[in-house]
Amino acid sequence: MDSRGSLRWLTMAAVSVLSVATCLSVAAATPVHGDARRPNIVMILADDLDAMTTPVWQAMPRTATLIRDRGVDFTNGFAPMPICCAARSSILTGAYGHNTGVLTNGGEVGGFEAFRANGNESHTIATYLHDAGYRTGMAGKYLNGLEHDPDHIPPGWDDWNAGIDNFLYAGYNYTLNENGTHVKYGVVPKDYETDVIGEKSVRFITDAAATGQPFFWYAASTAPHFPIPPAPRHLAETTPTAAPQSANFQEPDVSDKPSWLIDTADVRAATIAATNDIDYTNRLGALKSLDEMVAAIVDTLERTGQLDNTYLIFTSDNGYSLGAHRLTQKMAPYEESMRVPLAVAGPGISHGATHAMGLSIDLAPTILDWAALAIPDRMDGRSLAPVLHGDTSGWRTDFAAEYGGPGVDGRNGIVQEQIPGTETPAMYAFDMPSWVAVRTERYLYVRWYDRERPLADREYELYDLAADPYQLTNLIKTPTGRAEHAATITELDHRLTELTTCAGRACR
């Protein structure tokens, strides 16, 4: 297939799959490790990149070599709020969703407006670092809902380049708020979103390095979030590829799952059969340019003499399901939605993999720790610094996970929608009820809050991940499950209540 044929195929795929809808005031830091130069920090965030189905490091070999192999690979990286806005809110603040007040992408408990209304803008990574003398900047996706206030620039950002419309997901024809000026990008190759973010990354690092001021840069492409296609230069090499099928792919018997999934399983399965391989192919293609962006950032750091004094984080806001349990997208309490790649490199960091649980709420306190700033009591996460130096003693063995969606239009089902910026309807958009969960080293315990069911009929799930890593058997729905696992259920239910009501130090 030639490049034009590939482009037509990928463009048709992009408009037929799924809806885009479901997507410090502190004194100046003291020197670190006796070095008069405070370290720089660069965080590179992928969008909807799972660590279960997608072979991340094979798809991104430069990133594997330049960050993972130079630092620590968290094989247990998790996004406790597995949907875009809630996850990004937690990354920015170091707090669980029940403390940011952002548990989904819109409505009373979701989106940018909820983030702002709950006072989060005054205590983000950017505000703490900016007030401590860092030069701060970002480019790409900030928070879902920012398009409703496109002129807004949050406090703490010196260089602001945020997407202000949903075309950002398509990779073309989007608008960025560039420090107060709305800049429209078109549909020619040089406008491809990941490349633009890469260019802005190179420019920011180059300029900041010349000043001698320590800097924090946040590069947030929407790759590989649907429907972004591969960059034009990668179209010819992006050939149709079947998505991997793990043991829970198109799970044949979902009778032990919650009722919302049982009720919608057939139409979900049909959508997966029609679109899954196309989606996966586009994702692999889009990761090629993201991998090149990472390489360009590291090359710029080296060229400017900053690499040895810079911490690098590569991760994703949340995971993504490619057919596990008949699910697409994210939001679910299952491994595919919550597991994310997480690799960290920088001065003095150990090399190798760790099985310690690294959470998105840990990134903000870790960054402040690197900058020699006090970690605010309000942060729920812990600094990863000890783990990054090989010390996992006393590290967490569980965490809370949360999602606050109401279901589509307040229901728990499926709706046909149109992709923003096109005249072609998507097949279906999916949502699910609210839930909270506790994930330990062995168990996943989930409490569902279906708005159409009375509290007495609340549904639960319990999985023994040691015996059932693909979460195929809900122990609570087996004939003897409740009685056989009564003590475990009681213990986990108590722990779930503790973790979903904790704040600050109590969460650590």
N, C-alpha and C positions, 0 to 999 in steps of 0.2 A: 504494500500500500504506500503510495507516495505521500509527501507531506501535506498536499492539499486534500487528499483523500482522508488522511488521518485527522486533519483539522475538521473536515465535515463530520466525520464519525464522532469525534470527541465533542464537537459543538452540539450535535443532535443529542448525544448522551447527557450533556450538561443540562439541557432544558427538559429532560424527561424523567429525571430520577426522583428526587425528594424535594421538599420545600425548604428554602433557606430559613423559613420562620423559626424552625427549631434548630436552629442555632441561635522635720523633726525639730519640733522646736527644741534643739539640744545644743549644748555648747560644742565648739569646734573639737573634732576628734583628736585624741592623742596619738602619737606615732604607733604603728603596728609592728610588733616584734623588733622594736628598736630602730625601725627604718623611718627616716624623716619623711619619706614620701608615703602618703596614705594610698592604699590600693584603689585601683579602678575596678569597676564592676560592670559586666555586660551580661544581660539576661536575654536569651533568644527563646521565644515562645512559639511553638507550633500550635496549630488549631485542630482539635479533634484527632490527634495522633495517638492511637492506642499502642499498648505494649504487649498485647496478647496475640493478635492475629497478624498485624503488619510486621514484617521483619525489618524493624527500624534501622538497625545498624548496617544491614546489607543494602538497604535502599539509600542510606546516607553514609557512604564509606568515608568521606572526608570528615564528617562530623565525628564518626567513630574514632578516626585516627587523631584528630586535632583536639577533641575534648574528652571523649570517653577514655581513650587509651592513655591520655596524659593526666587523668584524674581518677575519680571514683564513679563507678557505675552502680546506681541503686537498682538492684533487681526487684526490689519491693517499693517502687515509687507509686504513690497514690494521689488521686484527686478526690478528696472527701465530698466535694460538692460537684458532681460530675455533669455540669452543664455550663456553657460558656461564661455568662455574666457572673454567676455565683462563684465559679472557679477563679475567675480573674479578680473578683472583689477580694477573695481570700488571699490570693497571691500578693495583691497590693497592700493589704492590711495585716496579714498574719493572723487572721481571725476566722473562726468557723462561721458558717452561714447564719446560725442562730444568733450570732453577735453582730455581724454586719447588717443583718436584716435583709440580705439578698440571697434568696434560695432558688431562684429561677431567672428567666430572661425578661419577664415583664409582669405587670400587675402590681398589686400592693406589696408583694414580697419579692419583686424581681426587677431587673433592669437598672439602667443608670439612675433613673429618678429615685428608686428606692435606696441606692447607694448614697446619693447626695442627701436625701431626706433624713437618713439615719446618721448624718454627720461624719461619714467616713472620709470625706475629702480632706479633712484637716489633719489626718494621721495616716498617710500612705508612705511607702518607701520614698517617693519623690520628696514629700515635705520634710521628712526627717533628714535625708541626705542634703537637700538644698540648704536647709537651715544650718547644716554643719559645714557648709563651704564647698559642697560638691556641685559640679556642673551636671545638670540632669537633662535627659532628652529621650524621646520615644518616637517611633514611627509605626503606623499600622493600625491594628484593631485595639481599641481601648475597652469600652464596655457597651454591650447591647443597649440600645435606646439613646445613645448620644446623638443620633440623627434627629431627635426631637428638639435638641438645643445645639445646633451645629456651630454656633459662635462661641460656645463655652470652652474655656481653657482652665482646667483644674489648677489649684495652687501647687507650687513646688516644681513645675516643669519649665526649664529654661528654653528648651527647643521642642516644640509641640507639632506633631505631624500626624494627626489622627483622622481615620476614615469617618466620614459623616453621612454615609448612605450605604444601603445594602448592596450596591454594585461592587463594593469592596470584595465580596465573596466570589464574584465572577472573574476577578482579576483584571478587568478592564472597565473603562467608562465610569470610574468612580471619582469622588471628590475628596480631597484631604483639606483639613483646616491646618494650614501651615503658618503657625504663629499669628493667627488672626486673619489670614488671607485665604479665601476658598480657592483652591487650585484644582481645576478639572483635568483629569487624565483621559486619554482617548482609547483607541483600539489598535494602535500600531504596536509592533513588538517592544519598543522602548518604554511603553506605558505598562507593561506587565507588572502587576503589583509587587510581587516578591522582589523583582529586580529593582524597582524604585525604592523599596525599603532597604535593600542592600546598598544602593548608592547613597542614600541618606545616612546609613550607618557608617560607611567609609568616610563621608564628609564630616560627620560629627566627631568621630574619633580623631581624625586628622587635625581638625581645628582645636579640639579640646587638648590634645597632646601638645600642641604648640604653645598653649597658655601655661602649661605646668600645673594647672588646676586638676585635682582628682575628679573623675567623672563616673557617672552612671548612665548607661545606655540600655534601652528596652526596645528590642526589635521584635515586632509582633505581626508577622505575615499571617494571612488567613489560610495558607497551605497547611495540610491538604484538605481543608473543609470543602465539602460540596458547595457550589459546582465549579470551583476553580479548576481550569484545565492545565495541562503542562504548558510551559513556556514554548513559544514557537520553535525555538531551536531544538526542543526535545520531542516534538510531535512525531517525527519519523521513527524515532527509536522507542516510542511508547506504543507497544503492540498489545493487542487484547490479551489479558492475563486473567485466568480464573482465580478467584479469591480462595485462600486456604479454607479448608473445612475441618474444624476441630470436632471433638466428640459431641459438643452441644449444638452444632450447626443444624438449623431447622429442626430443633428438638421434636421428635415425633410425638411424644406424650407430654403435654404440658398440663395435665389434669391436677398436678400437685402445685402448680403455680397460682398466683392470685387471680381472682375472677376477671379482672380487666384484661389480663393476657389471654386467658382461656377464651373470652368473648371475641377477641380480635385476632386470634392466632392465624386463622385461615387467610384473611386478607393480607396480613403481614407476610406470611409465607409466600403468597403469590407475588407480592412486590419484590421480595428478596430474589425470587427465582428470575424475575424479569430484569432486575437492575443491578444486582450485587456485583457481578463481574465488571460491568461498565464502571461502576463507582470505584471499585478497587483499582482498575487500570488507570483511571484519572488520578487517583491518589498517589500511586507510584510515580507517575509522570510529574506531578506537581512537586514531589519531594526532591527531584533532581535539582531544581532551581533553589530550593531551600538549602540543600546541601552546599551548593555553590555560594550562597549568601554567607553561610557560616565560614567557609574557607576564605572569602573576601574579608570578613571581619577579623579573623585571626591573622591573615596576611597583613592587614593594615596595622594591627597592634604590633606585630613584629617589625614592620617597616618604620614605625614611629618610635620604636624603642620601649613600648609599653607592655609587651606581652608578659614579661617576667614579673610585672607588678599589677597584673590584672586577673581577677577571678572571672571565670566563665561558667554560666549555667545554661544548659540546654534541657528543655522539658516541654510538656504540652499542657494546655489548660485542663483537658479531660481526655478520656479515652473515647472509644467508638466501637459500636457493635456491627459486625458484618455478617449478620445472620445467626449469631448465637441466640438460642432460646426463641428463634423466630423474630428477633429484634433488629432494628436498624437504628442509626444515630447513637445517642448516649442516654443520660438521665437515669438509667436503671441502677439498682444496687449491686449488680453483678460485676464480675472481674473485668469484663471487656470495657465497661464504662469507666471504671475507677482506676485501673492500672495504666500508668503513663511512663514513658521513658524519662529518666532523670539522670543526667551526668553532670559532674561538677569538676572543674580543673582550676588550678591557680597556685599561688605561692605556698609552698610547704605542704600541699595536699598529697595524701598517699595515692598510690596507683593500684587499681584493681577493683574488684566487685565487692559489694557489701549486701547482706541480706537484711540490714536494718531498715525499718519502715521510714521512708522519707516522704513527708506530706507537703502539699502545696502551701499549707499554713506555716511551714518551717522556712520558707524562702525569705520572707521579710526579716525575721529575727536573725537569720544567718547573715544576711547582707549588712544589717546594722552591726552585728558582731565583728564582721570583717572591717568595718569602718571605725571600730573602737567606740561605738556608741552604746549607751545603755539600752537594753531591750525593755520597752515599755511594759508595765504590768498588764496592760489591756491586750497584749498579743497572746493568742492561744497556742501558737506554735513554739517550737524549741529551735535553738541554733543547731545546725548540723555540724558545726565546727568540730566537736569531739569525734563524731563518726568519720569525718573527712580526714582525721589524723589517726584513725584506726582504733579509737576507743568507743566501744558500744556498751560498756558496762552501765547498767541502770537505764538503758534506753527503753522507749515505749514498746509495749507488746500488744497494744490495741488502739483504736481510734474510732471516732464517730463519723458517720456519713449521713448526708441529708439531701433531700430534694423537696421543693415546695410548690411544684406545679399543680394546677387545679384540674388538669385534663383539658382537652380541647373545648373551648367555650363552656368551661365548668363541668364538662362531662369527661368520661374516660374512654375515648374512642378514636375515630379516624375521620378525617375531613379532607376533601379534595381542595387543593389550593393552587394558586398561580405563583410562579417564581417571579419575584420583583424584577422589573425591567424587561419582561418578555410577554408575549401574547399566548404562550403555550402553557397550559395547566400542567402542574406536576401530577404525579399519580396520587400520592396520599401524603399527608403529614400526620405524625402520630404524637400522642402525649400519653401521660400516665398519671395516676394519683400521687399525692404527697406520700413520702415515707421517711423514716429515720432508721438507721442501722448501726450496729457495732460490729466492727471487723477485728477479730483477734488473729493471732498467729495460726489458730486452728479452725475457728468458727466464723460464720457470717450469720447474724441474727437480724431479721428485718421486721419492722412494725409498720404496717400500711395504714394510711388515713384516707380511705375512700370517702369522698364527700357525699356519695349517694347511699352509703351504708351506715346504719346506726353503730355507735361505739361498741355495742355488745357483739356485733358481727365483724369487728376488726380482724383483719387477716395477718398472718405471721408466716415467716419462713425461717428455717434453720438448716444450715449446711455444714457438714463436717468436711472441711477442705482438705484434710489429710487423706481421707478415704475417697472423697468425691470432689476433685479439683475443678471439675466443669459444672458443678452445681446442678446436677441432674435429679437428685433425690431430696426433696424437702422433707426432712425428718419429722416435722410436725404433722404432716399429712400421711405418714405411714400408719398402719393399723395400731402399732404399739408405741409410736413415736413419742407422744406427749408423756406417757407414763415412764417409758424407758429413759427419756432425757429430761425428766422433770427438774432435777437439780441444776442441770446446765442451763435450762431455759430460765429458771428463776434467777440464777446468777447473772446471766447475760442481760436479762430484762432490767435488773437493778443497775448494772453497769451502763446500759444504754441510757437510762434516765439520768444518771450522773453526768455522762459525757454530753448529752444534748441540752443540759442546763448549766454546764460549766462556763466559766469566764476567766480569761487571763491565766494566772498561775495555777488555778485549780484544774485547768485543762492539760497542764504539762505533766 
